[in-house]
Amino acid sequence: MAHMQPLKRQAETLEYIQSMLGQLRSMAAGESFDMLAYLIEMAHLEASDALRSNAVSDAPRQKRDQSS
């Protein structure tokens, strides 16, 4: 079970980054910094993809750990 902590911490970090990027994107868009808002949106999408990837790669491990 100790090996799950790094993945959980990574997910929490990605969630925080994603949240901050969402706020930054809103700020940039609100000030009409269109290119900056776009680039932040791309980073936000990357964080979302990383979260999904993290969840998918963790699913088989969780299933295996539950059966032990």
PDB file of N, CA, C and O in Angstrom:
ATOM      1  N   MET A   1       0.814  -1.189   0.000  1.00  0.00           N
ATOM      2  CA  MET A   1       0.000   0.000   0.000  1.00  0.00           C
ATOM      3  C   MET A   1       0.865   1.264   0.000  1.00  0.00           C
ATOM      4  O   MET A   1       0.391   2.322  -0.414  1.00  0.00           O
ATOM      5  N   ALA A   2       2.095   1.185   0.443  1.00  0.00           N
ATOM      6  CA  ALA A   2       2.979   2.353   0.497  1.00  0.00           C
ATOM      7  C   ALA A   2       3.265   2.916  -0.891  1.00  0.00           C
ATOM      8  O   ALA A   2       3.488   4.118  -1.037  1.00  0.00           O
ATOM      9  N   HIS A   3       3.262   2.056  -1.915  1.00  0.00           N
ATOM     10  CA  HIS A   3       3.556   2.518  -3.268  1.00  0.00           C
ATOM     11  C   HIS A   3       2.434   3.376  -3.836  1.00  0.00           C
ATOM     12  O   HIS A   3       2.648   4.060  -4.837  1.00  0.00           O
ATOM     13  N   MET A   4       1.254   3.368  -3.241  1.00  0.00           N
ATOM     14  CA  MET A   4       0.138   4.170  -3.740  1.00  0.00           C
ATOM     15  C   MET A   4       0.284   5.638  -3.358  1.00  0.00           C
ATOM     16  O   MET A   4      -0.282   6.501  -4.028  1.00  0.00           O
ATOM     17  N   GLN A   5       1.018   5.935  -2.313  1.00  0.00           N
ATOM     18  CA  GLN A   5       1.144   7.317  -1.862  1.00  0.00           C
ATOM     19  C   GLN A   5       1.719   8.251  -2.924  1.00  0.00           C
ATOM     20  O   GLN A   5       1.181   9.341  -3.119  1.00  0.00           O
ATOM     21  N   PRO A   6       2.784   7.868  -3.612  1.00  0.00           N
ATOM     22  CA  PRO A   6       3.293   8.782  -4.645  1.00  0.00           C
ATOM     23  C   PRO A   6       2.255   9.078  -5.724  1.00  0.00           C
ATOM     24  O   PRO A   6       2.177  10.214  -6.191  1.00  0.00           O
ATOM     25  N   LEU A   7       1.459   8.096  -6.132  1.00  0.00           N
ATOM     26  CA  LEU A   7       0.428   8.323  -7.147  1.00  0.00           C
ATOM     27  C   LEU A   7      -0.663   9.230  -6.605  1.00  0.00           C
ATOM     28  O   LEU A   7      -1.160  10.103  -7.317  1.00  0.00           O
ATOM     29  N   LYS A   8      -1.037   9.029  -5.349  1.00  0.00           N
ATOM     30  CA  LYS A   8      -2.051   9.893  -4.737  1.00  0.00           C
ATOM     31  C   LYS A   8      -1.528  11.319  -4.642  1.00  0.00           C
ATOM     32  O   LYS A   8      -2.249  12.272  -4.936  1.00  0.00           O
ATOM     33  N   ARG A   9      -0.288  11.463  -4.235  1.00  0.00           N
ATOM     34  CA  ARG A   9       0.311  12.798  -4.131  1.00  0.00           C
ATOM     35  C   ARG A   9       0.385  13.450  -5.501  1.00  0.00           C
ATOM     36  O   ARG A   9       0.108  14.641  -5.641  1.00  0.00           O
ATOM     37  N   GLN A  10       0.758  12.672  -6.515  1.00  0.00           N
ATOM     38  CA  GLN A  10       0.807  13.208  -7.879  1.00  0.00           C
ATOM     39  C   GLN A  10      -0.567  13.685  -8.322  1.00  0.00           C
ATOM     40  O   GLN A  10      -0.692  14.756  -8.915  1.00  0.00           O
ATOM     41  N   ALA A  11      -1.596  12.898  -8.038  1.00  0.00           N
ATOM     42  CA  ALA A  11      -2.957  13.281  -8.418  1.00  0.00           C
ATOM     43  C   ALA A  11      -3.371  14.563  -7.704  1.00  0.00           C
ATOM     44  O   ALA A  11      -3.973  15.450  -8.309  1.00  0.00           O
ATOM     45  N   GLU A  12      -3.049  14.657  -6.419  1.00  0.00           N
ATOM     46  CA  GLU A  12      -3.386  15.869  -5.665  1.00  0.00           C
ATOM     47  C   GLU A  12      -2.646  17.079  -6.231  1.00  0.00           C
ATOM     48  O   GLU A  12      -3.218  18.164  -6.339  1.00  0.00           O
ATOM     49  N   THR A  13      -1.388  16.898  -6.589  1.00  0.00           N
ATOM     50  CA  THR A  13      -0.608  17.987  -7.169  1.00  0.00           C
ATOM     51  C   THR A  13      -1.192  18.406  -8.510  1.00  0.00           C
ATOM     52  O   THR A  13      -1.328  19.599  -8.784  1.00  0.00           O
ATOM     53  N   LEU A  14      -1.540  17.427  -9.352  1.00  0.00           N
ATOM     54  CA  LEU A  14      -2.140  17.740 -10.647  1.00  0.00           C
ATOM     55  C   LEU A  14      -3.475  18.455 -10.485  1.00  0.00           C
ATOM     56  O   LEU A  14      -3.772  19.383 -11.238  1.00  0.00           O
ATOM     57  N   GLU A  15      -4.279  18.040  -9.518  1.00  0.00           N
ATOM     58  CA  GLU A  15      -5.561  18.702  -9.268  1.00  0.00           C
ATOM     59  C   GLU A  15      -5.352  20.153  -8.858  1.00  0.00           C
ATOM     60  O   GLU A  15      -6.088  21.038  -9.296  1.00  0.00           O
ATOM     61  N   TYR A  16      -4.358  20.397  -8.024  1.00  0.00           N
ATOM     62  CA  TYR A  16      -4.049  21.760  -7.596  1.00  0.00           C
ATOM     63  C   TYR A  16      -3.580  22.611  -8.778  1.00  0.00           C
ATOM     64  O   TYR A  16      -4.034  23.741  -8.959  1.00  0.00           O
ATOM     65  N   ILE A  17      -2.682  22.064  -9.567  1.00  0.00           N
ATOM     66  CA  ILE A  17      -2.174  22.771 -10.745  1.00  0.00           C
ATOM     67  C   ILE A  17      -3.326  23.084 -11.697  1.00  0.00           C
ATOM     68  O   ILE A  17      -3.433  24.198 -12.210  1.00  0.00           O
ATOM     69  N   GLN A  18      -4.179  22.102 -11.924  1.00  0.00           N
ATOM     70  CA  GLN A  18      -5.321  22.289 -12.820  1.00  0.00           C
ATOM     71  C   GLN A  18      -6.229  23.412 -12.300  1.00  0.00           C
ATOM     72  O   GLN A  18      -6.691  24.249 -13.076  1.00  0.00           O
ATOM     73  N   SER A  19      -6.473  23.425 -11.023  1.00  0.00           N
ATOM     74  CA  SER A  19      -7.307  24.466 -10.426  1.00  0.00           C
ATOM     75  C   SER A  19      -6.686  25.852 -10.590  1.00  0.00           C
ATOM     76  O   SER A  19      -7.364  26.809 -10.963  1.00  0.00           O
ATOM     77  N   MET A  20      -5.392  25.941 -10.307  1.00  0.00           N
ATOM     78  CA  MET A  20      -4.711  27.238 -10.436  1.00  0.00           C
ATOM     79  C   MET A  20      -4.704  27.709 -11.886  1.00  0.00           C
ATOM     80  O   MET A  20      -4.892  28.894 -12.160  1.00  0.00           O
ATOM     81  N   LEU A  21      -4.487  26.783 -12.809  1.00  0.00           N
ATOM     82  CA  LEU A  21      -4.498  27.149 -14.228  1.00  0.00           C
ATOM     83  C   LEU A  21      -5.874  27.641 -14.656  1.00  0.00           C
ATOM     84  O   LEU A  21      -5.982  28.574 -15.452  1.00  0.00           O
ATOM     85  N   GLY A  22      -6.926  27.019 -14.131  1.00  0.00           N
ATOM     86  CA  GLY A  22      -8.278  27.482 -14.443  1.00  0.00           C
ATOM     87  C   GLY A  22      -8.497  28.914 -13.982  1.00  0.00           C
ATOM     88  O   GLY A  22      -9.099  29.719 -14.693  1.00  0.00           O
ATOM     89  N   GLN A  23      -8.010  29.225 -12.798  1.00  0.00           N
ATOM     90  CA  GLN A  23      -8.135  30.594 -12.283  1.00  0.00           C
ATOM     91  C   GLN A  23      -7.313  31.572 -13.105  1.00  0.00           C
ATOM     92  O   GLN A  23      -7.772  32.669 -13.424  1.00  0.00           O
ATOM     93  N   LEU A  24      -6.102  31.172 -13.445  1.00  0.00           N
ATOM     94  CA  LEU A  24      -5.242  32.045 -14.258  1.00  0.00           C
ATOM     95  C   LEU A  24      -5.839  32.280 -15.645  1.00  0.00           C
ATOM     96  O   LEU A  24      -5.781  33.386 -16.181  1.00  0.00           O
ATOM     97  N   ARG A  25      -6.409  31.226 -16.211  1.00  0.00           N
ATOM     98  CA  ARG A  25      -7.053  31.353 -17.523  1.00  0.00           C
ATOM     99  C   ARG A  25      -8.188  32.370 -17.460  1.00  0.00           C
ATOM    100  O   ARG A  25      -8.320  33.212 -18.348  1.00  0.00           O
ATOM    101  N   SER A  26      -9.002  32.294 -16.416  1.00  0.00           N
ATOM    102  CA  SER A  26     -10.105  33.241 -16.244  1.00  0.00           C
ATOM    103  C   SER A  26      -9.600  34.669 -16.098  1.00  0.00           C
ATOM    104  O   SER A  26     -10.165  35.600 -16.671  1.00  0.00           O
ATOM    105  N   MET A  27      -8.544  34.831 -15.335  1.00  0.00           N
ATOM    106  CA  MET A  27      -7.961  36.171 -15.152  1.00  0.00           C
ATOM    107  C   MET A  27      -7.447  36.722 -16.475  1.00  0.00           C
ATOM    108  O   MET A  27      -7.706  37.875 -16.820  1.00  0.00           O
ATOM    109  N   ALA A  28      -6.720  35.893 -17.210  1.00  0.00           N
ATOM    110  CA  ALA A  28      -6.155  36.336 -18.488  1.00  0.00           C
ATOM    111  C   ALA A  28      -7.261  36.674 -19.482  1.00  0.00           C
ATOM    112  O   ALA A  28      -7.184  37.686 -20.178  1.00  0.00           O
ATOM    113  N   ALA A  29      -8.278  35.840 -19.548  1.00  0.00           N
ATOM    114  CA  ALA A  29      -9.391  36.100 -20.465  1.00  0.00           C
ATOM    115  C   ALA A  29     -10.142  37.371 -20.065  1.00  0.00           C
ATOM    116  O   ALA A  29     -10.554  38.153 -20.922  1.00  0.00           O
ATOM    117  N   GLY A  30     -10.312  37.566 -18.777  1.00  0.00           N
ATOM    118  CA  GLY A  30     -11.011  38.751 -18.282  1.00  0.00           C
ATOM    119  C   GLY A  30     -10.302  40.048 -18.618  1.00  0.00           C
ATOM    120  O   GLY A  30     -10.936  41.100 -18.709  1.00  0.00           O
ATOM    121  N   GLU A  31      -9.003  39.983 -18.802  1.00  0.00           N
ATOM    122  CA  GLU A  31      -8.208  41.168 -19.147  1.00  0.00           C
ATOM    123  C   GLU A  31      -7.891  41.211 -20.641  1.00  0.00           C
ATOM    124  O   GLU A  31      -7.077  42.018 -21.088  1.00  0.00           O
ATOM    125  N   SER A  32      -8.537  40.341 -21.399  1.00  0.00           N
ATOM    126  CA  SER A  32      -8.362  40.265 -22.859  1.00  0.00           C
ATOM    127  C   SER A  32      -6.940  39.927 -23.285  1.00  0.00           C
ATOM    128  O   SER A  32      -6.473  40.378 -24.331  1.00  0.00           O
ATOM    129  N   PHE A  33      -6.263  39.142 -22.482  1.00  0.00           N
ATOM    130  CA  PHE A  33      -4.951  38.611 -22.872  1.00  0.00           C
ATOM    131  C   PHE A  33      -5.207  37.279 -23.582  1.00  0.00           C
ATOM    132  O   PHE A  33      -4.980  36.203 -23.028  1.00  0.00           O
ATOM    133  N   ASP A  34      -5.678  37.384 -24.808  1.00  0.00           N
ATOM    134  CA  ASP A  34      -6.176  36.210 -25.517  1.00  0.00           C
ATOM    135  C   ASP A  34      -5.122  35.127 -25.725  1.00  0.00           C
ATOM    136  O   ASP A  34      -5.391  33.949 -25.490  1.00  0.00           O
ATOM    137  N   MET A  35      -3.940  35.510 -26.157  1.00  0.00           N
ATOM    138  CA  MET A  35      -2.902  34.504 -26.392  1.00  0.00           C
ATOM    139  C   MET A  35      -2.491  33.852 -25.081  1.00  0.00           C
ATOM    140  O   MET A  35      -2.302  32.637 -25.028  1.00  0.00           O
ATOM    141  N   LEU A  36      -2.352  34.628 -24.041  1.00  0.00           N
ATOM    142  CA  LEU A  36      -1.995  34.084 -22.732  1.00  0.00           C
ATOM    143  C   LEU A  36      -3.098  33.148 -22.235  1.00  0.00           C
ATOM    144  O   LEU A  36      -2.805  32.069 -21.719  1.00  0.00           O
ATOM    145  N   ALA A  37      -4.359  33.549 -22.383  1.00  0.00           N
ATOM    146  CA  ALA A  37      -5.476  32.698 -21.973  1.00  0.00           C
ATOM    147  C   ALA A  37      -5.451  31.382 -22.752  1.00  0.00           C
ATOM    148  O   ALA A  37      -5.707  30.316 -22.190  1.00  0.00           O
ATOM    149  N   TYR A  38      -5.144  31.463 -24.040  1.00  0.00           N
ATOM    150  CA  TYR A  38      -5.068  30.262 -24.873  1.00  0.00           C
ATOM    151  C   TYR A  38      -3.950  29.330 -24.389  1.00  0.00           C
ATOM    152  O   TYR A  38      -4.158  28.124 -24.253  1.00  0.00           O
ATOM    153  N   LEU A  39      -2.785  29.886 -24.136  1.00  0.00           N
ATOM    154  CA  LEU A  39      -1.658  29.058 -23.691  1.00  0.00           C
ATOM    155  C   LEU A  39      -1.938  28.428 -22.324  1.00  0.00           C
ATOM    156  O   LEU A  39      -1.589  27.273 -22.082  1.00  0.00           O
ATOM    157  N   ILE A  40      -2.561  29.185 -21.448  1.00  0.00           N
ATOM    158  CA  ILE A  40      -2.916  28.636 -20.135  1.00  0.00           C
ATOM    159  C   ILE A  40      -3.958  27.532 -20.302  1.00  0.00           C
ATOM    160  O   ILE A  40      -3.910  26.516 -19.607  1.00  0.00           O
ATOM    161  N   GLU A  41      -4.902  27.734 -21.228  1.00  0.00           N
ATOM    162  CA  GLU A  41      -5.897  26.693 -21.515  1.00  0.00           C
ATOM    163  C   GLU A  41      -5.224  25.405 -21.984  1.00  0.00           C
ATOM    164  O   GLU A  41      -5.632  24.311 -21.595  1.00  0.00           O
ATOM    165  N   MET A  42      -4.195  25.536 -22.821  1.00  0.00           N
ATOM    166  CA  MET A  42      -3.470  24.343 -23.279  1.00  0.00           C
ATOM    167  C   MET A  42      -2.816  23.630 -22.094  1.00  0.00           C
ATOM    168  O   MET A  42      -2.837  22.402 -22.022  1.00  0.00           O
ATOM    169  N   ALA A  43      -2.240  24.390 -21.171  1.00  0.00           N
ATOM    170  CA  ALA A  43      -1.638  23.788 -19.981  1.00  0.00           C
ATOM    171  C   ALA A  43      -2.715  23.135 -19.114  1.00  0.00           C
ATOM    172  O   ALA A  43      -2.493  22.068 -18.541  1.00  0.00           O
ATOM    173  N   HIS A  44      -3.873  23.773 -19.020  1.00  0.00           N
ATOM    174  CA  HIS A  44      -5.001  23.221 -18.259  1.00  0.00           C
ATOM    175  C   HIS A  44      -5.436  21.884 -18.854  1.00  0.00           C
ATOM    176  O   HIS A  44      -5.677  20.922 -18.124  1.00  0.00           O
ATOM    177  N   LEU A  45      -5.536  21.828 -20.178  1.00  0.00           N
ATOM    178  CA  LEU A  45      -5.891  20.573 -20.844  1.00  0.00           C
ATOM    179  C   LEU A  45      -4.835  19.501 -20.621  1.00  0.00           C
ATOM    180  O   LEU A  45      -5.167  18.330 -20.438  1.00  0.00           O
ATOM    181  N   GLU A  46      -3.577  19.890 -20.635  1.00  0.00           N
ATOM    182  CA  GLU A  46      -2.490  18.937 -20.381  1.00  0.00           C
ATOM    183  C   GLU A  46      -2.596  18.372 -18.966  1.00  0.00           C
ATOM    184  O   GLU A  46      -2.396  17.176 -18.758  1.00  0.00           O
ATOM    185  N   ALA A  47      -2.907  19.221 -18.004  1.00  0.00           N
ATOM    186  CA  ALA A  47      -3.081  18.754 -16.623  1.00  0.00           C
ATOM    187  C   ALA A  47      -4.262  17.788 -16.539  1.00  0.00           C
ATOM    188  O   ALA A  47      -4.192  16.783 -15.833  1.00  0.00           O
ATOM    189  N   SER A  48      -5.352  18.091 -17.263  1.00  0.00           N
ATOM    190  CA  SER A  48      -6.516  17.197 -17.286  1.00  0.00           C
ATOM    191  C   SER A  48      -6.147  15.843 -17.874  1.00  0.00           C
ATOM    192  O   SER A  48      -6.530  14.803 -17.340  1.00  0.00           O
ATOM    193  N   ASP A  49      -5.408  15.858 -18.967  1.00  0.00           N
ATOM    194  CA  ASP A  49      -4.968  14.610 -19.590  1.00  0.00           C
ATOM    195  C   ASP A  49      -4.074  13.813 -18.645  1.00  0.00           C
ATOM    196  O   ASP A  49      -4.203  12.593 -18.542  1.00  0.00           O
ATOM    197  N   ALA A  50      -3.175  14.500 -17.963  1.00  0.00           N
ATOM    198  CA  ALA A  50      -2.279  13.827 -17.022  1.00  0.00           C
ATOM    199  C   ALA A  50      -3.068  13.205 -15.878  1.00  0.00           C
ATOM    200  O   ALA A  50      -2.743  12.109 -15.422  1.00  0.00           O
ATOM    201  N   LEU A  51      -4.099  13.897 -15.414  1.00  0.00           N
ATOM    202  CA  LEU A  51      -4.947  13.342 -14.350  1.00  0.00           C
ATOM    203  C   LEU A  51      -5.645  12.072 -14.823  1.00  0.00           C
ATOM    204  O   LEU A  51      -5.677  11.070 -14.110  1.00  0.00           O
ATOM    205  N   ARG A  52      -6.201  12.122 -16.026  1.00  0.00           N
ATOM    206  CA  ARG A  52      -6.866  10.942 -16.579  1.00  0.00           C
ATOM    207  C   ARG A  52      -5.873   9.794 -16.739  1.00  0.00           C
ATOM    208  O   ARG A  52      -6.172   8.650 -16.397  1.00  0.00           O
ATOM    209  N   SER A  53      -4.711  10.107 -17.253  1.00  0.00           N
ATOM    210  CA  SER A  53      -3.682   9.092 -17.453  1.00  0.00           C
ATOM    211  C   SER A  53      -3.255   8.488 -16.116  1.00  0.00           C
ATOM    212  O   SER A  53      -3.072   7.276 -16.001  1.00  0.00           O
ATOM    213  N   ASN A  54      -3.102   9.339 -15.119  1.00  0.00           N
ATOM    214  CA  ASN A  54      -2.732   8.894 -13.774  1.00  0.00           C
ATOM    215  C   ASN A  54      -3.812   7.970 -13.230  1.00  0.00           C
ATOM    216  O   ASN A  54      -3.495   6.939 -12.637  1.00  0.00           O
ATOM    217  N   ALA A  55      -5.084   8.320 -13.420  1.00  0.00           N
ATOM    218  CA  ALA A  55      -6.194   7.501 -12.920  1.00  0.00           C
ATOM    219  C   ALA A  55      -6.248   6.165 -13.645  1.00  0.00           C
ATOM    220  O   ALA A  55      -6.492   5.132 -13.021  1.00  0.00           O
ATOM    221  N   VAL A  56      -6.024   6.173 -14.946  1.00  0.00           N
ATOM    222  CA  VAL A  56      -6.059   4.937 -15.729  1.00  0.00           C
ATOM    223  C   VAL A  56      -4.916   4.017 -15.320  1.00  0.00           C
ATOM    224  O   VAL A  56      -5.122   2.814 -15.157  1.00  0.00           O
ATOM    225  N   SER A  57      -3.726   4.557 -15.153  1.00  0.00           N
ATOM    226  CA  SER A  57      -2.578   3.714 -14.798  1.00  0.00           C
ATOM    227  C   SER A  57      -2.680   3.199 -13.373  1.00  0.00           C
ATOM    228  O   SER A  57      -2.080   2.176 -13.043  1.00  0.00           O
ATOM    229  N   ASP A  58      -3.435   3.893 -12.519  1.00  0.00           N
ATOM    230  CA  ASP A  58      -3.591   3.474 -11.131  1.00  0.00           C
ATOM    231  C   ASP A  58      -4.697   2.432 -10.971  1.00  0.00           C
ATOM    232  O   ASP A  58      -4.679   1.676 -10.000  1.00  0.00           O
ATOM    233  N   ALA A  59      -5.659   2.371 -11.895  1.00  0.00           N
ATOM    234  CA  ALA A  59      -6.808   1.477 -11.763  1.00  0.00           C
ATOM    235  C   ALA A  59      -6.407   0.003 -11.642  1.00  0.00           C
ATOM    236  O   ALA A  59      -6.891  -0.663 -10.726  1.00  0.00           O
ATOM    237  N   PRO A  60      -5.545  -0.547 -12.519  1.00  0.00           N
ATOM    238  CA  PRO A  60      -5.162  -1.962 -12.360  1.00  0.00           C
ATOM    239  C   PRO A  60      -4.463  -2.228 -11.029  1.00  0.00           C
ATOM    240  O   PRO A  60      -4.644  -3.287 -10.429  1.00  0.00           O
ATOM    241  N   ARG A  61      -3.677  -1.279 -10.577  1.00  0.00           N
ATOM    242  CA  ARG A  61      -2.958  -1.442  -9.309  1.00  0.00           C
ATOM    243  C   ARG A  61      -3.953  -1.477  -8.148  1.00  0.00           C
ATOM    244  O   ARG A  61      -3.802  -2.292  -7.238  1.00  0.00           O
ATOM    245  N   GLN A  62      -4.968  -0.606  -8.164  1.00  0.00           N
ATOM    246  CA  GLN A  62      -5.967  -0.599  -7.095  1.00  0.00           C
ATOM    247  C   GLN A  62      -6.731  -1.915  -7.070  1.00  0.00           C
ATOM    248  O   GLN A  62      -6.989  -2.465  -5.999  1.00  0.00           O
ATOM    249  N   LYS A  63      -7.091  -2.417  -8.233  1.00  0.00           N
ATOM    250  CA  LYS A  63      -7.814  -3.678  -8.328  1.00  0.00           C
ATOM    251  C   LYS A  63      -6.976  -4.813  -7.747  1.00  0.00           C
ATOM    252  O   LYS A  63      -7.480  -5.648  -6.996  1.00  0.00           O
ATOM    253  N   ARG A  64      -5.679  -4.835  -8.107  1.00  0.00           N
ATOM    254  CA  ARG A  64      -4.780  -5.873  -7.614  1.00  0.00           C
ATOM    255  C   ARG A  64      -4.631  -5.765  -6.109  1.00  0.00           C
ATOM    256  O   ARG A  64      -4.661  -6.783  -5.416  1.00  0.00           O
ATOM    257  N   ASP A  65      -4.470  -4.541  -5.578  1.00  0.00           N
ATOM    258  CA  ASP A  65      -4.292  -4.353  -4.140  1.00  0.00           C
ATOM    259  C   ASP A  65      -5.538  -4.761  -3.353  1.00  0.00           C
ATOM    260  O   ASP A  65      -5.422  -5.277  -2.241  1.00  0.00           O
ATOM    261  N   GLN A  66      -6.723  -4.534  -3.915  1.00  0.00           N
ATOM    262  CA  GLN A  66      -7.960  -4.897  -3.241  1.00  0.00           C
ATOM    263  C   GLN A  66      -8.125  -6.407  -3.169  1.00  0.00           C
ATOM    264  O   GLN A  66      -8.726  -6.917  -2.223  1.00  0.00           O
ATOM    265  N   SER A  67      -7.603  -7.125  -4.147  1.00  0.00           N
ATOM    266  CA  SER A  67      -7.753  -8.583  -4.142  1.00  0.00           C
ATOM    267  C   SER A  67      -6.746  -9.269  -3.239  1.00  0.00           C
ATOM    268  O   SER A  67      -6.875 -10.465  -2.975  1.00  0.00           O
ATOM    269  N   SER A  68      -5.743  -8.539  -2.756  1.00  0.00           N
ATOM    270  CA  SER A  68      -4.720  -9.151  -1.878  1.00  0.00           C
ATOM    271  C   SER A  68      -5.212  -9.329  -0.470  1.00  0.00           C
ATOM    272  O   SER A  68      -4.476  -9.826   0.382  1.00  0.00           O
TER     273      SER A  68
END
